[in-house]
Amino acid sequence: MSNVPDGGAPLRLSDLQHRDDRGLVCRKCGGRHFYTLYTRPKPGCIVRLKECRHCGARMVTRERAG
């Protein structure tokens, strides 16, 4: 079995990692790596302030607990 799709260039590990559409993506630069600046529990959810490691853009996420 070969990792060359239909006569094209060989697949790289980075090609496989970016095929997953799940997860948080920075709206400014498209990065997928974030720092969590703070986490606060609210009734029924958890609020987190995250900052992109690449461009510094900040966003708030709300996650349902449970």
C-alpha positions in Angstrom: 0.0 0.0 0.0 1.4 3.4 -1.0 0.8 6.8 0.5 0.7 8.4 -3.0 -2.9 9.2 -4.0 -3.6 8.5 -7.7 -0.1 9.5 -9.0 0.1 12.7 -7.0 2.6 13.8 -4.5 3.1 11.7 -1.3 0.8 12.6 1.6 2.5 14.5 4.5 1.5 14.2 8.1 0.3 17.9 8.0 -2.1 17.0 5.1 -3.8 14.4 7.3 -4.0 16.6 10.4 -5.9 19.4 8.6 -8.6 17.2 7.1 -10.5 17.2 10.4 -13.1 20.0 10.3 -13.9 19.8 14.0 -12.4 22.2 16.6 -11.9 25.8 17.1 -10.4 27.8 14.2 -9.2 31.4 14.4 -11.4 33.7 12.3 -8.5 36.0 11.6 -5.6 33.7 10.5 -7.1 30.2 10.4 -4.8 28.9 13.2 -6.0 26.0 15.4 -3.8 26.6 18.5 -5.0 28.7 21.4 -4.0 29.8 24.9 -6.8 29.8 27.5 -6.6 33.1 29.3 -9.4 32.5 31.8 -12.2 30.1 32.6 -15.4 31.0 34.4 -18.3 28.8 35.4 -21.7 30.2 34.6 -25.1 28.5 35.2 -25.3 25.7 32.7 -22.1 26.4 30.9 -18.4 27.2 31.1 -17.1 30.4 29.5 -13.5 30.6 28.4 -11.5 33.5 26.9 -9.0 32.1 24.3 -6.2 33.8 22.4 -4.7 32.6 19.1 -1.1 31.6 19.5 -0.3 32.9 16.0 -2.0 36.2 15.6 -3.2 37.1 19.1 -6.9 37.4 18.2 -9.2 36.7 21.2 -12.5 34.9 21.3 -15.0 33.7 23.9 -16.2 30.2 23.9 -19.2 28.8 25.8 -19.2 25.1 26.5 -22.1 23.2 28.0 -21.1 21.2 31.0 -22.2 17.6 31.0 
